[in-house]
């Protein structure tokens, strides 16, 4: 699993994804201490912090400080790279779906 964190000065969007890129959980919260506390607690429901790396488009600030203090590996990503990966995952999932559909058509009828 991994976490995608879209940060901003007012609100943050957090998405938990499994290894295949499927969304498991998603929420947003205000940039306030209470929001960070609730978010870190919610993340713990998905696993140990050390096992939940967080991809975020910054290397500093309150979000990064709180994540590191909680034990999450923080992986800074460039905004363009993040959007390119998201688009690529969508294309791959679409291609995989078409491939499965094609393979299903080749199965003999019962």
ABEGO torsion letter per residue (X at the ends): XBBBBBBBAABBBBBBBBAAGBBABBBBBBBBAAAAAAAAAAAAAAEBAAABBBBBABABEAAAAAAAAAGBBBBBBBAAAAAAAAAAAAAAAAAAAAAAAAAAAABBBX
